[in-house]
Amino acid sequence: MKIRKAELSDLPRLLEIFDKARSFMRANGNMDQWTGGYPSAEVLTEDIGSGHSYVCEDEGEVIGTFFFAPGPDPTYAVIYDGEWASDEPYHVIHRIASDGKRKGIASFCMQWCAGQDSHLRIDTHRDNFPMQKAVVKNGFVYRGIIHLLNGDERLAYEKV
């Protein structure tokens, strides 16, 4: 497998992957994350344009995707019921998704990110148990609660 920056030509495949990821979430009891078609084609196009959208390829097929960017992330400015371990510069990981054809894509992506920066932050929905498990498995530590710009709560993790 390999990681590369996403290109606009990947957009149809990314939309398919996010559809599959939403179905997986619903099948695993996570009914409230990524609703209303989020992330939309517009969000993904912005991610690609910013140079922070990545894909995971296996034998030339895009099987996963994620957003990886340097902080600061405004949603991480305030943390409740906990604290960050470090205020040093960090990268954020958002919107990890796979098509479900192969296990371990989230771990592969997180390990790649850890190879780019030793200080990482990530968050996930309270009902996203598979992602919580993957995050902890990859060395992240639960730090507290953050709120997205729309006010939704997320569990925040950090790897230093």
PAROKOL-469436 format. One record per residue (C-alpha): residue in three letters; z, y, x. Coordinates in Angstrom, 1 decimal. Last residue first. Example, Ala and Ser with C-alpha at 12.3 -4.5 7.8 and 13.67 -1.06 7.14 Angstrom:
<rs>
<rogu: SER	zz: 7.1	yy: -1.1	xx: 13.7>
<rogu: ALA	zz: 7.8	yy: -4.5	xx: 12.3>
</rs>
This chain:
<rs>
<rogu: VAL	zz: 21.4	yy: 12.9	xx: 3.1>
<rogu: LYS	zz: 20.2	yy: 11.2	xx: -0.2>
<rogu: GLU	zz: 21.0	yy: 13.0	xx: -3.4>
<rogu: TYR	zz: 21.3	yy: 12.2	xx: -7.1>
<rogu: ALA	zz: 21.4	yy: 14.2	xx: -10.3>
<rogu: LEU	zz: 21.8	yy: 12.8	xx: -13.8>
<rogu: ARG	zz: 19.8	yy: 14.9	xx: -16.2>
<rogu: GLU	zz: 20.6	yy: 17.2	xx: -19.2>
<rogu: ASP	zz: 17.9	yy: 19.0	xx: -21.1>
<rogu: GLY	zz: 18.2	yy: 22.8	xx: -21.2>
<rogu: ASN	zz: 14.5	yy: 23.6	xx: -21.2>
<rogu: LEU	zz: 14.7	yy: 24.6	xx: -17.5>
<rogu: LEU	zz: 16.2	yy: 21.2	xx: -16.7>
<rogu: HIS	zz: 20.0	yy: 20.9	xx: -16.6>
<rogu: ILE	zz: 21.9	yy: 19.3	xx: -13.8>
<rogu: ILE	zz: 24.7	yy: 16.7	xx: -14.0>
<rogu: GLY	zz: 26.6	yy: 15.2	xx: -11.1>
<rogu: ARG	zz: 26.2	yy: 13.9	xx: -7.5>
<rogu: TYR	zz: 25.1	yy: 10.2	xx: -7.8>
<rogu: VAL	zz: 24.3	yy: 8.9	xx: -4.4>
<rogu: PHE	zz: 20.8	yy: 8.0	xx: -3.2>
<rogu: GLY	zz: 20.4	yy: 5.0	xx: -0.8>
<rogu: ASN	zz: 17.3	yy: 3.4	xx: -2.2>
<rogu: LYS	zz: 19.1	yy: 0.9	xx: -4.4>
<rogu: VAL	zz: 20.9	yy: 3.9	xx: -6.0>
<rogu: VAL	zz: 17.5	yy: 5.4	xx: -7.0>
<rogu: ALA	zz: 16.1	yy: 2.1	xx: -8.1>
<rogu: LYS	zz: 19.1	yy: 1.4	xx: -10.4>
<rogu: GLN	zz: 19.0	yy: 4.8	xx: -11.9>
<rogu: MET	zz: 15.2	yy: 4.4	xx: -12.4>
<rogu: PRO	zz: 15.7	yy: 1.1	xx: -14.3>
<rogu: PHE	zz: 18.6	yy: 2.6	xx: -16.3>
<rogu: ASN	zz: 16.6	yy: 5.6	xx: -17.7>
<rogu: ASP	zz: 19.0	yy: 6.4	xx: -20.5>
<rogu: ARG	zz: 20.8	yy: 9.2	xx: -18.7>
<rogu: HIS	zz: 17.5	yy: 10.7	xx: -17.7>
<rogu: THR	zz: 16.7	yy: 11.1	xx: -14.1>
<rogu: ASP	zz: 17.2	yy: 13.3	xx: -11.1>
<rogu: ILE	zz: 16.1	yy: 13.4	xx: -7.5>
<rogu: ARG	zz: 17.2	yy: 15.1	xx: -4.3>
<rogu: LEU	zz: 16.3	yy: 14.3	xx: -0.7>
<rogu: HIS	zz: 17.6	yy: 15.2	xx: 2.8>
<rogu: SER	zz: 16.1	yy: 13.0	xx: 5.5>
<rogu: ASP	zz: 12.6	yy: 14.4	xx: 5.0>
<rogu: GLN	zz: 9.1	yy: 12.8	xx: 5.4>
<rogu: GLY	zz: 10.2	yy: 9.2	xx: 6.0>
<rogu: ALA	zz: 12.6	yy: 9.5	xx: 3.1>
<rogu: CYS	zz: 9.6	yy: 10.4	xx: 0.9>
<rogu: TRP	zz: 7.9	yy: 7.1	xx: 2.0>
<rogu: GLN	zz: 11.0	yy: 5.2	xx: 1.1>
<rogu: MET	zz: 11.1	yy: 6.8	xx: -2.3>
<rogu: CYS	zz: 7.5	yy: 5.9	xx: -2.9>
<rogu: PHE	zz: 7.9	yy: 2.3	xx: -1.9>
<rogu: SER	zz: 11.1	yy: 2.1	xx: -4.0>
<rogu: ALA	zz: 9.3	yy: 3.4	xx: -7.1>
<rogu: ILE	zz: 6.5	yy: 1.0	xx: -6.5>
<rogu: GLY	zz: 8.8	yy: -2.0	xx: -6.2>
<rogu: LYS	zz: 7.2	yy: -4.3	xx: -8.7>
<rogu: ARG	zz: 3.4	yy: -4.5	xx: -9.2>
<rogu: LYS	zz: 1.3	yy: -4.2	xx: -12.4>
<rogu: GLY	zz: 3.7	yy: -1.8	xx: -14.0>
<rogu: ASP	zz: 1.3	yy: 1.1	xx: -14.0>
<rogu: SER	zz: 3.7	yy: 3.2	xx: -12.0>
<rogu: ALA	zz: 5.6	yy: 6.4	xx: -12.4>
<rogu: ILE	zz: 7.7	yy: 8.8	xx: -10.3>
<rogu: ARG	zz: 7.9	yy: 12.1	xx: -12.0>
<rogu: HIS	zz: 10.0	yy: 14.1	xx: -9.6>
<rogu: ILE	zz: 11.1	yy: 13.9	xx: -6.0>
<rogu: VAL	zz: 12.7	yy: 16.9	xx: -4.4>
<rogu: HIS	zz: 12.8	yy: 17.9	xx: -0.8>
<rogu: TYR	zz: 15.8	yy: 19.4	xx: 1.0>
<rogu: PRO	zz: 17.0	yy: 22.4	xx: 3.0>
<rogu: GLU	zz: 20.8	yy: 22.3	xx: 3.8>
<rogu: ASP	zz: 23.3	yy: 22.9	xx: 1.0>
<rogu: SER	zz: 24.7	yy: 19.4	xx: 1.6>
<rogu: ALA	zz: 26.8	yy: 16.9	xx: -0.4>
<rogu: TRP	zz: 25.9	yy: 18.4	xx: -3.7>
<rogu: GLU	zz: 28.7	yy: 18.8	xx: -6.2>
<rogu: GLY	zz: 30.2	yy: 17.2	xx: -9.2>
<rogu: ASP	zz: 30.9	yy: 17.6	xx: -12.9>
<rogu: TYR	zz: 28.2	yy: 20.2	xx: -13.2>
<rogu: ILE	zz: 25.4	yy: 21.2	xx: -10.8>
<rogu: VAL	zz: 23.8	yy: 24.7	xx: -10.7>
<rogu: ALA	zz: 20.9	yy: 25.5	xx: -8.4>
<rogu: TYR	zz: 19.3	yy: 22.1	xx: -8.9>
<rogu: THR	zz: 17.1	yy: 23.2	xx: -11.8>
<rogu: PRO	zz: 15.7	yy: 26.0	xx: -9.6>
<rogu: ASP	zz: 14.3	yy: 23.5	xx: -7.1>
<rogu: PRO	zz: 14.9	yy: 24.8	xx: -3.5>
<rogu: GLY	zz: 13.2	yy: 22.8	xx: -2.4>
<rogu: PRO	zz: 10.3	yy: 21.2	xx: -0.6>
<rogu: ALA	zz: 7.9	yy: 19.1	xx: -2.8>
<rogu: PHE	zz: 7.2	yy: 15.6	xx: -3.9>
<rogu: PHE	zz: 5.7	yy: 14.7	xx: -7.3>
<rogu: PHE	zz: 5.1	yy: 11.0	xx: -7.9>
<rogu: THR	zz: 2.3	yy: 8.5	xx: -8.7>
<rogu: GLY	zz: 1.7	yy: 4.8	xx: -9.0>
<rogu: ILE	zz: -1.0	yy: 2.1	xx: -9.2>
<rogu: VAL	zz: -4.1	yy: 3.9	xx: -7.8>
<rogu: GLU	zz: -6.5	yy: 1.2	xx: -6.8>
<rogu: GLY	zz: -8.0	yy: 1.2	xx: -3.3>
<rogu: GLU	zz: -6.4	yy: -2.1	xx: -2.2>
<rogu: ASP	zz: -3.0	yy: -0.7	xx: -3.4>
<rogu: GLU	zz: -2.7	yy: 3.0	xx: -3.8>
<rogu: CYS	zz: 0.3	yy: 5.1	xx: -4.3>
<rogu: VAL	zz: -0.5	yy: 8.6	xx: -5.5>
<rogu: TYR	zz: 0.9	yy: 12.0	xx: -4.6>
<rogu: SER	zz: 1.3	yy: 15.4	xx: -6.3>
<rogu: HIS	zz: 2.7	yy: 18.2	xx: -4.2>
<rogu: GLY	zz: -0.6	yy: 19.9	xx: -3.1>
<rogu: SER	zz: 0.0	yy: 22.8	xx: -5.6>
<rogu: GLY	zz: -3.3	yy: 22.1	xx: -7.3>
<rogu: ILE	zz: -2.3	yy: 18.5	xx: -7.9>
<rogu: ASP	zz: 1.0	yy: 19.5	xx: -9.5>
<rogu: GLU	zz: -0.8	yy: 22.1	xx: -11.6>
<rogu: THR	zz: -3.3	yy: 19.5	xx: -12.8>
<rogu: LEU	zz: -0.5	yy: 17.2	xx: -13.6>
<rogu: VAL	zz: 1.2	yy: 19.8	xx: -15.7>
<rogu: GLU	zz: -2.0	yy: 20.7	xx: -17.5>
<rogu: ALA	zz: -2.9	yy: 17.0	xx: -18.1>
<rogu: SER	zz: 0.5	yy: 16.7	xx: -19.8>
<rogu: PRO	zz: 3.7	yy: 15.2	xx: -18.4>
<rogu: TYR	zz: 4.8	yy: 15.0	xx: -21.0>
<rogu: GLY	zz: 2.9	yy: 13.7	xx: -24.1>
<rogu: GLY	zz: 5.5	yy: 14.9	xx: -26.6>
<rogu: THR	zz: 8.3	yy: 12.9	xx: -25.0>
<rogu: TRP	zz: 8.9	yy: 12.3	xx: -21.3>
<rogu: GLN	zz: 12.5	yy: 11.1	xx: -21.8>
<rogu: ASP	zz: 14.0	yy: 10.6	xx: -25.2>
<rogu: MET	zz: 13.5	yy: 7.0	xx: -26.2>
<rogu: ASN	zz: 14.9	yy: 5.3	xx: -23.1>
<rogu: GLY	zz: 15.8	yy: 1.9	xx: -24.5>
<rogu: ASN	zz: 13.9	yy: -0.3	xx: -22.1>
<rogu: ALA	zz: 10.8	yy: -0.8	xx: -24.3>
<rogu: ARG	zz: 10.7	yy: 3.0	xx: -24.7>
<rogu: MET	zz: 10.8	yy: 3.5	xx: -21.0>
<rogu: PHE	zz: 8.0	yy: 1.0	xx: -20.4>
<rogu: SER	zz: 5.8	yy: 2.7	xx: -23.0>
<rogu: ARG	zz: 6.4	yy: 6.1	xx: -21.3>
<rogu: ALA	zz: 5.5	yy: 4.5	xx: -18.0>
<rogu: LYS	zz: 2.3	yy: 3.0	xx: -19.4>
<rogu: ASP	zz: 1.2	yy: 6.4	xx: -20.8>
<rogu: PHE	zz: 2.2	yy: 8.0	xx: -17.5>
<rogu: ILE	zz: -0.1	yy: 5.6	xx: -15.6>
<rogu: GLU	zz: -3.0	yy: 6.2	xx: -18.0>
<rogu: LEU	zz: -2.6	yy: 10.0	xx: -17.5>
<rogu: LEU	zz: -2.6	yy: 9.5	xx: -13.7>
<rogu: ARG	zz: -5.8	yy: 7.4	xx: -14.0>
<rogu: PRO	zz: -7.6	yy: 10.2	xx: -15.8>
<rogu: LEU	zz: -6.2	yy: 12.8	xx: -13.3>
<rogu: ASP	zz: -7.3	yy: 11.0	xx: -10.1>
<rogu: SER	zz: -10.5	yy: 13.0	xx: -9.8>
<rogu: LEU	zz: -8.3	yy: 16.1	xx: -9.5>
<rogu: GLU	zz: -7.0	yy: 14.7	xx: -6.3>
<rogu: ALA	zz: -3.6	yy: 13.2	xx: -5.5>
<rogu: LYS	zz: -2.2	yy: 13.3	xx: -2.0>
<rogu: ARG	zz: -2.0	yy: 9.9	xx: -0.3>
<rogu: ILE	zz: 0.4	yy: 7.1	xx: -0.1>
<rogu: LYS	zz: -0.5	yy: 3.6	xx: 1.0>
<rogu: MET	zz: 0.0	yy: 0.0	xx: 0.0>
</rs>
